[in-house]
Amino acid sequence: MIWIILLGWLYVMLMVAAASDSVIYGIMLFVGLGILPTWLILWFWGIPLRRRMRQQQEQAESESGQPDQ
């Protein structure tokens, strides 16, 4: 569900940037209001996933009995 919202947001920001008067302003607008917020949302959304993957890896290493290298 979040993918559809983020793609919609990027599309709207692309259309707003395309309608701007200046190319430089349009690029800055798209990067500042489109790409950066989308990247931050995806990064924060991935924190629990990365934590879970790290815990599973540590658990698998402790069960196998191999020391950390």
Secondary structure, DSSP 8 states (H G I E B T S, - for coil): -HHHHHHHHHHHHHHHHHTSS-HHHHHHHHIIIIIHHHHHHHHHHHHHHHHHHHHHHHHHHHHHT----
